[in-house]
Amino acid sequence: MDRLIALIVTRWRMELRTMRRARERAVGLALLLPGLLFSSLLGAVLAYGGVRAVKAHDPDLLLPLLSLVATGVGLSWVLSPLLTGVAFSESHDVSRLLHFPLPLPTLVVASLVGNLLQPMVLAALPILVSLSLALSRNLFALPFALAGSLLSLAFLLAAAQAGALVLHGLSRQRRFQDLAVFVVIGFGFVMSVLPVLLLSGGARVLGTIARGLAAGNLVALSPFAWGLRAAVHAGRGDALGFTGWATAEAAAIVAAGGLSARLIERIHRGELELGRGGAAAASTPAVMALPGQVGALLEKDLRVAWRDPATKATLFLSCATPLFWLLVFTRTSGGLSAGGLLVLSMLVGASAFGNAFGLEGRGLGLLLGFPAPRWRVLLAKNLTGFALRLPGLLTLLVMGSLLAPPVLLPAAATIAVCTFLIAAGGDNYASILFPIVAPRPGRNPYGGPAAGSRGLAAAALGALFFAGTLVLASPFVFLGWLPMLLERPSLWLLSLPLALAGAAAMYAMLVAGAARLLARREPELLERVLSEA
């Protein structure tokens, strides 16, 4: 018990130390907490009102409906790294603790308890309290209903940890990395299209499926729901039903913890297959095709991107993003109008956020050791981002030519390029001030910077930079819109070059300022990236 307490306290101290050291985490949490607080209170009100309404209308429907909701929430929580790119609960890296005489179950329990301070977990507590209050007939039943609800939350965290370890183990097998990345991206794209399909008539089909699942009571087999089923029985005063379902949920938590311990042993002790090494490199000397320092850096980044499945997948995303927004516009407004095409061009151009220096890892020291002006390094990084997003821009123009008047294509391309220049210039500041370090090969990709509060804070900061990009790019976007608003297409001959020139001037100023900032913060940047890489 003493070792368990020491591990938990050490984990919380490390979280506080990281908060003081990583300024983007503190800033991101400051931006995120009001939204989480509002969503938590709103969820508590909806949970209380929904449960009371179902109890009054059809009490027999309460048990299968809550089970269905709990199963959906649990699966989305476990699959959050694949669906959102952010792990809602962190799977801590225990590889540095395995040489200590600590039982693996102790490490698993310490990781689970350490997650109790994660923002998403804290935000769920008011919802569970409100739900338990709505389920209880009297105050005597409230503690037991709350205990059942907390058991469901505990299993959710244990299942999320086991799921993250499974994903980690799969990611260590190099043969499946490319396939896994593209399957995950395709799955995420399908999930992102679902809201559009629901708004366009798919909600009726989904409702029919949900009613069928609830009527068949198949969700009773889901361990995510067993704790809530115990809470429902506790609220009704059924002691036997509460004891049975609570015991089943506790057994499921123990089983998930045992699975996590087994996965930790297999993964971190090197029992999983790591794949075979590639073929021997050719003996011919490497020749850089692009001239100059910027060309060499650009070619290096493009070669690395082609070999890395994660960055290679950016090419797919750059093509899928315009298709997604085209689907949104065509399904919600019945077609792609002139204004819709220009708005879509602005959204595509504003997606130039790539976390340039965090992806360098330990190669950042070598990169900054080159005798190259810092503005050229930043320019090469931005050109790489543009090259990876160029297929998306071409996809947008091709689809726009089929769905909108061709006269709008030059304006759409200009708006996309202008917005990209501003976004790339802003991303330089984000990469210098708030680098998010990509995990090293073999390390857990769901327990580092993309997990828990760090990933949520980075998402909040990304939203802030995205909004700033739209504000800075608005004058140049307006120049692209002006001839259409005045119904004078001939003015595009003047407004589009002015917009490109203005965006290029703004980008030059942003790059110059970012280069001076990089020169001042090189030691801090190197310390931050190399310590976490």
C-alpha positions as CSV (number, residue, x, y, z in Angstrom):
1,M,0.0,0.0,0.0
2,D,2.9,2.4,0.8
3,R,4.4,1.8,-2.7
4,L,1.0,2.4,-4.3
5,I,0.5,5.7,-2.5
6,A,4.1,6.7,-3.4
7,L,3.4,6.0,-7.0
8,I,0.2,7.9,-7.1
9,V,1.6,10.9,-5.3
10,T,4.7,10.9,-7.6
11,R,2.4,10.8,-10.6
12,W,0.4,13.8,-9.4
13,R,3.6,15.7,-8.6
14,M,4.9,15.0,-12.1
15,E,1.7,16.3,-13.5
16,L,2.0,19.5,-11.5
17,R,5.7,19.9,-12.6
18,T,4.7,19.3,-16.2
19,M,2.1,22.0,-15.8
20,R,4.6,24.5,-14.7
21,R,7.1,23.5,-17.3
22,A,4.9,23.1,-20.3
23,R,3.2,26.5,-20.6
24,E,0.9,25.4,-23.4
25,R,-0.7,22.9,-21.0
26,A,-1.6,25.6,-18.5
27,V,-2.8,28.0,-21.1
28,G,-4.8,25.2,-22.9
29,L,-6.4,24.1,-19.7
30,A,-7.3,27.7,-18.8
31,L,-9.1,27.8,-22.2
32,L,-10.6,24.3,-21.8
33,L,-11.9,24.3,-18.2
34,P,-14.8,26.8,-18.7
35,G,-16.1,24.7,-21.6
36,L,-15.7,21.4,-19.6
37,L,-17.4,23.0,-16.6
38,F,-20.3,24.2,-18.8
39,S,-20.6,20.8,-20.5
40,S,-20.5,19.0,-17.2
41,L,-23.2,21.1,-15.7
42,L,-25.3,20.8,-18.8
43,G,-24.8,17.0,-18.9
44,A,-25.8,16.8,-15.2
45,V,-29.1,18.7,-15.9
46,L,-29.9,16.6,-19.0
47,A,-29.1,13.4,-17.2
48,Y,-31.4,14.2,-14.3
49,G,-34.2,15.4,-16.5
50,G,-33.9,12.6,-19.0
51,V,-33.9,9.9,-16.3
52,R,-36.9,11.4,-14.5
53,A,-38.8,11.7,-17.8
54,V,-38.1,8.1,-18.7
55,K,-39.1,6.9,-15.2
56,A,-42.4,8.8,-15.5
57,H,-43.2,7.7,-19.1
58,D,-41.9,4.1,-19.3
59,P,-40.0,2.7,-16.3
60,D,-39.2,-0.6,-18.0
61,L,-37.3,1.3,-20.7
62,L,-34.9,2.9,-18.2
63,L,-32.6,-0.1,-17.7
64,P,-31.9,-0.9,-21.4
65,L,-31.7,2.7,-22.4
66,L,-29.1,3.5,-19.7
67,S,-27.2,0.4,-20.7
68,L,-27.2,1.5,-24.3
69,V,-26.0,5.0,-23.5
70,A,-23.3,3.6,-21.1
71,T,-22.0,1.2,-23.8
72,G,-21.9,4.0,-26.4
73,V,-20.0,6.3,-24.1
74,G,-17.6,3.6,-23.0
75,L,-16.7,2.5,-26.5
76,S,-16.2,6.1,-27.6
77,W,-14.0,6.7,-24.6
78,V,-11.9,3.6,-25.3
79,L,-11.6,4.4,-29.0
80,S,-11.0,8.1,-28.4
81,P,-7.4,7.9,-29.7
82,L,-8.7,6.7,-33.0
83,L,-11.8,8.9,-33.2
84,T,-10.5,12.2,-32.0
85,G,-6.7,11.8,-31.8
86,V,-6.8,12.6,-28.1
87,A,-6.9,9.9,-25.4
88,F,-9.5,11.0,-22.8
89,S,-7.7,9.1,-20.1
90,E,-3.9,8.8,-20.1
91,S,-2.2,5.4,-20.2
92,H,1.0,6.1,-18.3
93,D,4.3,4.8,-19.5
94,V,5.6,2.4,-16.9
95,S,8.6,1.2,-18.8
96,R,11.0,3.1,-16.5
97,L,9.5,1.5,-13.4
98,L,9.8,-2.2,-14.4
99,H,13.3,-2.6,-13.0
100,F,11.9,-1.8,-9.5
101,P,10.5,-4.6,-7.4
102,L,6.9,-3.5,-8.0
103,P,4.1,-5.9,-8.8
104,L,2.5,-5.2,-12.1
105,P,-1.0,-5.0,-10.6
106,T,0.3,-2.2,-8.4
107,L,1.5,-0.3,-11.5
108,V,-1.9,-0.8,-13.1
109,V,-3.8,0.5,-10.0
110,A,-1.5,3.5,-9.7
111,S,-2.1,4.4,-13.3
112,L,-5.9,4.1,-12.9
113,V,-6.0,6.2,-9.7
114,G,-3.6,8.7,-11.3
115,N,-6.2,9.3,-14.0
116,L,-8.8,10.5,-11.4
117,L,-7.4,14.1,-11.8
118,Q,-7.8,14.1,-15.5
119,P,-10.2,16.9,-16.7
120,M,-12.5,14.5,-18.5
121,V,-12.9,12.2,-15.5
122,L,-13.6,15.2,-13.2
123,A,-16.2,16.5,-15.6
124,A,-18.0,13.1,-15.5
125,L,-18.4,13.2,-11.7
126,P,-21.3,15.8,-11.6
127,I,-23.1,13.9,-14.3
128,L,-22.9,10.6,-12.3
129,V,-24.0,12.3,-9.1
130,S,-27.0,13.8,-10.9
131,L,-27.8,10.5,-12.5
132,S,-27.6,8.7,-9.2
133,L,-29.9,11.3,-7.6
134,A,-32.5,10.9,-10.3
135,L,-32.4,7.1,-10.0
136,S,-32.8,7.1,-6.2
137,R,-36.2,6.9,-4.6
138,N,-34.9,8.2,-1.3
139,L,-31.7,9.5,0.3
140,F,-30.9,6.1,1.7
141,A,-30.6,4.6,-1.8
142,L,-28.4,7.4,-3.1
143,P,-25.0,6.2,-1.8
144,F,-25.6,2.7,-3.4
145,A,-26.8,4.2,-6.7
146,L,-23.7,6.5,-6.7
147,A,-21.5,3.5,-5.9
148,G,-22.8,1.6,-8.9
149,S,-22.3,4.6,-11.2
150,L,-18.7,5.0,-10.0
151,L,-18.1,1.3,-10.7
152,S,-19.1,2.0,-14.3
153,L,-16.6,4.9,-14.4
154,A,-13.9,2.7,-12.9
155,F,-14.4,0.0,-15.5
156,L,-14.4,2.6,-18.2
157,L,-11.0,3.9,-17.1
158,A,-9.7,0.3,-16.8
159,A,-11.0,-0.6,-20.3
160,A,-9.5,2.6,-21.7
161,Q,-6.1,1.7,-20.3
162,A,-6.3,-1.8,-21.7
163,G,-7.4,-0.5,-25.1
164,A,-4.5,2.0,-25.2
165,L,-2.1,-0.8,-24.4
166,V,-3.5,-3.0,-27.2
167,L,-3.1,-0.1,-29.6
168,H,0.4,0.4,-28.4
169,G,1.3,-3.2,-28.9
170,L,-0.2,-3.1,-32.4
171,S,1.8,0.0,-33.3
172,R,5.1,-1.8,-32.4
173,Q,4.6,-4.2,-35.3
174,R,6.0,-2.3,-38.2
175,R,4.4,-4.5,-40.8
176,F,1.0,-3.3,-39.9
177,Q,1.6,0.4,-39.3
178,D,0.8,1.6,-42.7
179,L,-2.3,-0.4,-43.0
180,A,-3.4,0.5,-39.5
181,V,-2.9,4.2,-40.0
182,F,-5.0,4.3,-43.2
183,V,-7.7,2.1,-41.7
184,V,-8.0,4.4,-38.7
185,I,-8.1,7.5,-40.8
186,G,-10.8,6.0,-43.0
187,F,-12.8,5.0,-39.9
188,G,-12.4,8.5,-38.5
189,F,-13.5,10.0,-41.8
190,V,-16.6,7.8,-41.8
191,M,-17.4,8.8,-38.2
192,S,-17.0,12.5,-39.1
193,V,-19.5,12.1,-41.9
194,L,-22.1,10.5,-39.7
195,P,-23.4,13.8,-38.2
196,V,-24.1,15.0,-41.8
197,L,-25.9,11.8,-42.6
198,L,-27.9,12.1,-39.4
199,L,-29.0,15.6,-40.2
200,S,-30.0,14.6,-43.7
201,G,-32.4,11.8,-42.6
202,G,-30.2,9.1,-41.0
203,A,-31.4,9.9,-37.5
204,R,-34.5,7.8,-38.2
205,V,-32.5,4.8,-39.1
206,L,-30.2,5.2,-36.1
207,G,-33.3,5.6,-33.8
208,T,-34.7,2.3,-35.2
209,I,-31.4,0.5,-34.5
210,A,-31.2,1.9,-31.0
211,R,-34.8,0.8,-30.3
212,G,-34.0,-2.6,-31.6
213,L,-31.0,-2.9,-29.4
214,A,-32.9,-1.7,-26.3
215,A,-35.8,-4.0,-27.0
216,G,-33.5,-7.0,-27.5
217,N,-31.7,-6.1,-24.3
218,L,-28.4,-7.2,-25.9
219,V,-26.6,-4.3,-24.1
220,A,-27.1,-6.2,-20.9
221,L,-24.0,-8.2,-22.0
222,S,-21.9,-5.0,-22.1
223,P,-19.7,-4.6,-19.0
224,F,-19.8,-0.8,-19.4
225,A,-23.4,-0.9,-18.3
226,W,-23.2,-3.3,-15.4
227,G,-22.4,-0.6,-12.8
228,L,-25.3,1.6,-14.0
229,R,-27.6,-1.4,-14.0
230,A,-26.6,-1.9,-10.3
231,A,-27.4,1.8,-9.7
232,V,-30.9,1.4,-11.2
233,H,-31.6,-1.6,-9.0
234,A,-30.2,0.3,-6.0
235,G,-32.5,3.2,-6.8
236,R,-35.5,0.8,-6.9
237,G,-34.5,-0.7,-3.5
238,D,-33.6,-4.1,-5.0
239,A,-30.6,-5.2,-2.9
240,L,-30.2,-8.5,-4.6
241,G,-30.0,-7.0,-8.1
242,F,-27.6,-4.3,-6.9
243,T,-25.3,-6.8,-5.3
244,G,-25.3,-9.1,-8.4
245,W,-24.6,-6.4,-11.0
246,A,-22.1,-4.6,-8.7
247,T,-20.2,-7.8,-8.2
248,A,-20.1,-8.4,-11.9
249,E,-18.8,-4.9,-12.6
250,A,-16.1,-5.3,-9.9
251,A,-15.0,-8.6,-11.5
252,A,-14.9,-6.9,-14.9
253,I,-12.6,-4.2,-13.4
254,V,-10.3,-6.8,-12.0
255,A,-10.3,-8.6,-15.3
256,A,-9.5,-5.4,-17.2
257,G,-6.7,-4.7,-14.7
258,G,-5.3,-8.2,-15.1
259,L,-5.3,-7.8,-18.9
260,S,-3.5,-4.5,-18.6
261,A,-0.9,-6.1,-16.4
262,R,-0.4,-8.8,-18.9
263,L,-0.1,-6.4,-21.8
264,I,2.4,-4.3,-19.9
265,E,4.5,-7.3,-19.3
266,R,4.4,-8.4,-22.9
267,I,4.9,-5.0,-24.4
268,H,7.6,-3.5,-22.2
269,R,9.6,-6.7,-21.7
270,G,10.0,-7.1,-25.4
271,E,7.9,-10.1,-26.1
272,L,6.0,-8.6,-29.0
273,E,7.3,-9.0,-32.5
274,L,8.9,-5.8,-33.7
275,G,9.0,-6.7,-37.4
276,R,12.0,-7.3,-39.7
277,G,14.5,-4.7,-40.6
278,G,14.4,-3.2,-44.1
279,A,16.7,-4.0,-46.9
280,A,20.2,-2.7,-46.8
281,A,20.7,0.8,-48.1
282,A,22.1,1.2,-51.5
283,S,25.8,1.9,-51.7
284,T,25.4,4.8,-54.0
285,P,25.9,8.2,-52.4
286,A,22.8,10.3,-51.7
287,V,22.3,13.3,-53.9
288,M,19.9,16.1,-53.0
289,A,17.7,17.0,-56.0
290,L,16.6,20.4,-54.8
291,P,19.3,23.2,-54.7
292,G,20.1,25.4,-51.8
293,Q,19.6,25.2,-48.1
294,V,15.8,25.5,-48.3
295,G,15.7,22.9,-51.0
296,A,17.8,20.5,-48.9
297,L,15.6,20.9,-45.9
298,L,12.5,20.6,-48.0
299,E,13.7,17.4,-49.6
300,K,14.7,16.0,-46.2
301,D,11.2,16.6,-44.8
302,L,9.5,15.1,-47.9
303,R,11.7,12.0,-47.7
304,V,10.9,11.6,-44.0
305,A,7.2,12.2,-44.6
306,W,7.1,9.5,-47.3
307,R,8.8,6.9,-45.0
308,D,6.6,7.8,-42.0
309,P,3.1,6.3,-42.2
310,A,1.7,9.0,-39.9
311,T,2.8,11.9,-42.0
312,K,2.2,10.0,-45.2
313,A,-1.4,9.8,-44.1
314,T,-1.6,13.6,-44.2
315,L,-1.8,13.2,-48.0
316,F,-5.0,11.2,-47.5
317,L,-6.4,13.7,-45.0
318,S,-5.6,16.6,-47.3
319,C,-7.8,15.0,-50.0
320,A,-10.5,13.8,-47.5
321,T,-11.0,17.1,-45.8
322,P,-12.3,19.0,-48.9
323,L,-14.5,16.0,-49.7
324,F,-16.0,16.1,-46.2
325,W,-16.7,19.8,-46.4
326,L,-18.2,19.4,-49.8
327,L,-20.5,16.7,-48.5
328,V,-21.5,19.1,-45.6
329,F,-22.3,21.9,-48.0
330,T,-24.1,19.8,-50.5
331,R,-26.2,17.9,-48.0
332,T,-27.2,20.9,-45.8
333,S,-27.8,23.5,-48.5
334,G,-28.8,21.4,-51.5
335,G,-25.7,22.4,-53.6
336,L,-22.5,24.2,-53.6
337,S,-23.0,27.9,-54.0
338,A,-20.4,30.5,-54.9
339,G,-20.1,31.6,-51.3
340,G,-19.9,28.0,-50.2
341,L,-16.9,27.3,-52.4
342,L,-15.1,30.4,-51.2
343,V,-15.8,29.6,-47.5
344,L,-14.6,26.0,-48.2
345,S,-11.4,27.4,-49.7
346,M,-10.8,29.4,-46.6
347,L,-11.3,26.4,-44.3
348,V,-9.0,24.2,-46.4
349,G,-6.3,26.8,-46.3
350,A,-6.6,27.4,-42.6
351,S,-5.7,23.8,-41.8
352,A,-1.9,24.3,-42.0
353,F,-1.0,23.3,-38.5
354,G,1.7,20.7,-38.4
355,N,3.7,20.9,-35.1
356,A,6.9,21.1,-37.1
357,F,9.5,20.9,-34.4
358,G,7.8,18.3,-32.2
359,L,7.9,15.8,-35.1
360,E,11.7,16.2,-35.4
361,G,12.3,14.4,-32.1
362,R,15.9,13.9,-31.3
363,G,16.8,15.1,-34.8
364,L,16.0,18.7,-33.7
365,G,19.5,19.2,-32.3
366,L,21.0,18.2,-35.7
367,L,18.6,20.4,-37.6
368,L,19.3,23.5,-35.5
369,G,23.0,22.8,-35.6
370,F,23.1,23.5,-39.4
371,P,24.6,26.9,-40.3
372,A,21.3,28.0,-41.9
373,P,19.4,31.2,-41.2
374,R,16.4,30.3,-39.1
375,W,14.0,31.9,-41.5
376,R,15.1,29.4,-44.1
377,V,14.4,26.5,-41.7
378,L,10.9,27.9,-41.1
379,L,10.3,28.5,-44.8
380,A,11.3,24.9,-45.6
381,K,8.9,23.6,-42.9
382,N,6.1,25.7,-44.3
383,L,6.8,24.5,-47.9
384,T,6.7,20.9,-46.7
385,G,3.3,21.6,-45.2
386,F,2.1,23.1,-48.4
387,A,3.4,20.2,-50.4
388,L,1.5,17.7,-48.2
389,R,-1.7,19.8,-48.5
390,L,-1.4,20.5,-52.2
391,P,-3.5,17.3,-53.2
392,G,-6.3,18.6,-51.0
393,L,-6.2,22.0,-52.8
394,L,-6.3,20.2,-56.2
395,T,-9.2,18.0,-55.0
396,L,-11.1,21.2,-53.9
397,L,-10.5,22.8,-57.3
398,V,-11.5,19.7,-59.3
399,M,-14.7,19.2,-57.3
400,G,-15.4,22.9,-57.4
401,S,-15.2,22.9,-61.1
402,L,-17.9,20.2,-61.2
403,L,-20.2,21.8,-58.7
404,A,-19.7,25.6,-59.1
405,P,-19.1,28.1,-61.9
406,P,-15.5,27.8,-63.2
407,V,-15.0,31.5,-63.0
408,L,-14.8,31.1,-59.2
409,L,-11.8,28.8,-59.3
410,P,-9.1,31.5,-59.4
411,A,-10.7,33.2,-56.4
412,A,-11.0,30.0,-54.5
413,A,-7.4,29.1,-55.1
414,T,-6.2,32.5,-54.1
415,I,-8.3,32.5,-50.9
416,A,-6.9,29.0,-50.0
417,V,-3.3,30.1,-50.6
418,C,-3.7,33.4,-48.7
419,T,-5.2,31.6,-45.7
420,F,-2.5,28.9,-45.9
421,L,0.2,31.5,-45.7
422,I,-1.2,33.2,-42.7
423,A,-1.9,29.8,-41.0
424,A,1.7,28.6,-41.7
425,G,3.1,31.8,-40.3
426,G,1.0,31.4,-37.1
427,D,1.9,27.7,-36.9
428,N,5.6,28.7,-36.7
429,Y,4.9,30.5,-33.4
430,A,2.9,27.5,-32.1
431,S,5.7,25.1,-33.0
432,I,8.3,27.2,-31.2
433,L,6.3,28.2,-28.1
434,F,4.2,25.1,-27.6
435,P,6.0,22.0,-29.1
436,I,4.1,18.8,-28.7
437,V,6.7,16.0,-28.9
438,A,5.8,13.0,-31.0
439,P,6.6,9.7,-29.1
440,R,9.7,7.7,-30.1
441,P,9.2,4.5,-32.0
442,G,8.2,1.7,-29.6
443,R,6.9,4.1,-27.0
444,N,3.2,4.4,-26.1
445,P,1.6,6.9,-28.5
446,Y,-1.5,7.0,-26.3
447,G,0.2,7.9,-23.0
448,G,2.2,10.9,-24.0
449,P,1.5,14.4,-25.2
450,A,-1.7,13.3,-27.1
451,A,-3.3,11.9,-24.0
452,G,-5.4,13.3,-21.2
453,S,-5.2,16.9,-20.3
454,R,-2.2,17.5,-22.5
455,G,-4.0,16.5,-25.6
456,L,-7.1,18.5,-24.6
457,A,-5.0,21.5,-23.9
458,A,-3.3,21.2,-27.2
459,A,-6.8,21.0,-28.9
460,A,-7.8,24.2,-27.1
461,L,-4.7,26.0,-28.2
462,G,-5.2,24.7,-31.8
463,A,-8.7,26.2,-31.8
464,L,-7.3,29.5,-30.5
465,F,-4.6,29.6,-33.3
466,F,-7.3,28.6,-35.8
467,A,-9.5,31.5,-34.8
468,G,-6.5,33.9,-34.9
469,T,-5.7,32.7,-38.4
470,L,-9.1,33.5,-39.7
471,V,-8.9,37.0,-38.1
472,L,-5.5,37.8,-39.7
473,A,-6.5,36.4,-43.1
474,S,-9.9,38.1,-43.2
475,P,-8.6,41.2,-45.1
476,F,-7.2,39.1,-47.9
477,V,-10.3,36.8,-47.9
478,F,-12.4,39.9,-48.3
479,L,-10.4,41.0,-51.4
480,G,-11.3,37.6,-52.9
481,W,-15.0,38.1,-52.0
482,L,-15.3,41.7,-53.0
483,P,-15.8,41.3,-56.8
484,M,-18.5,38.7,-56.2
485,L,-20.3,41.0,-53.7
486,L,-20.1,43.9,-56.1
487,E,-21.1,41.6,-59.0
488,R,-18.1,42.8,-61.0
489,P,-16.0,39.7,-61.9
490,S,-13.6,41.8,-63.8
491,L,-12.3,43.3,-60.5
492,W,-10.8,39.9,-59.7
493,L,-7.9,40.9,-62.0
494,L,-7.0,43.6,-59.5
495,S,-8.2,42.1,-56.2
496,L,-6.6,38.7,-56.4
497,P,-3.0,39.9,-57.0
498,L,-3.5,42.4,-54.2
499,A,-4.7,39.6,-51.9
500,L,-1.7,37.4,-52.8
501,A,0.8,40.3,-52.3
502,G,-0.7,41.3,-49.0
503,A,-0.8,37.7,-47.7
504,A,2.9,37.2,-48.8
505,A,3.9,40.4,-47.0
506,M,2.1,39.3,-43.9
507,Y,3.7,35.9,-44.1
508,A,7.2,37.5,-44.5
509,M,6.6,39.5,-41.3
510,L,5.4,36.5,-39.4
511,V,8.4,34.4,-40.5
512,A,10.8,37.2,-39.6
513,G,9.3,37.5,-36.2
514,A,9.2,33.7,-35.7
515,A,12.9,33.5,-36.7
516,R,13.9,36.0,-34.0
517,L,11.8,34.1,-31.5
518,L,13.4,30.8,-32.5
519,A,16.9,32.3,-32.1
520,R,16.0,33.4,-28.5
521,R,14.2,30.2,-27.5
522,E,16.5,27.6,-29.1
523,P,17.9,26.3,-25.7
524,E,14.4,26.0,-24.2
525,L,13.1,24.3,-27.3
526,L,15.9,21.8,-27.4
527,E,15.6,21.1,-23.7
528,R,11.8,20.5,-24.1
529,V,11.9,18.3,-27.2
530,L,15.0,16.3,-26.3
531,S,13.8,15.6,-22.8
532,E,10.5,14.2,-24.0
533,A,11.6,12.5,-27.2
